Amino acid sequence: MLEYFSLGWMSVEVIASVIAGFIIGKSFALLAFGGDSVIELISAYAVLGYLRKSSRGISDIESESEGTEKIATLLLFLLMPVIAGGAIYSFHLGIEPKASLLGIAVAVGAVIIMPIVWKEKKRIGTDGNIPPLTIDAIESATCFFMSVALLGGLLINFFLHITWADYVATVIILGFVALEIRESIEDIRAK
């Protein structure tokens, strides 16, 4: 049930981040957050598939899980230059990011929801000896920390009209994505 909830919430994060970051306002921090949410959505889907096959006793789910993890790592790696390049291009063109209430709402939602999801995935993964769920918990933790940076940047931009706060939040989010990539690569090498 936790993975189904995670899939649902990640879908909300992706849709709201794209609408708020691209259509309503111009926020690369929101787009970076939404891009990472796409990766988390893929990961949650893979873990759900792993759990469903594991409960039915299907063998060779480990290699499928590893393949999905490699794809998610590659997507994260490709996400970084896209978001960074877009933010640099936007900055040099003088595009002023705008914070929206929808963006703030999705960031607040993530700040509230992700610590709960993170701790539950970690607890269940550890108690049940389910490594993919424990790894997925790390991505949920990363999402929480990203959402704190995102919320800070959006609130500063919204209330104080300091537009460069969005670029600072984007850099912080990209830092978390880089850490997530490193952890994923270390995990793949450990296998």
Sequence and secondary structure as in RCSB ss.txt:
>XXXX:A:sequence
MLEYFSLGWMSVEVIASVIAGFIIGKSFALLAFGGDSVIELISAYAVLGYLRKSSRGISDIESESEGTEKIATLL
LFLLMPVIAGGAIYSFHLGIEPKASLLGIAVAVGAVIIMPIVWKEKKRIGTDGNIPPLTIDAIESATCFFMSVAL
LGGLLINFFLHITWADYVATVIILGFVALEIRESIEDIRAK
>XXXX:A:secstr
 HHHHHHHHHHHHHHHHHIIIIIIS  HHHHHHHHHHHHHHHHHHHHHHHHHHHHTT S HHHHHHHHHHHHHHH
HHHHHHHHHHHHHHHHHHT      HHHHHHHHHHHHHHHHHHHHHHHHHHHTT HHHHHHHHHHHHHHHHHHHH
HHHHHHHHHH  THHHHHHHHHHHHHHHHHHHHHHHHHHH 
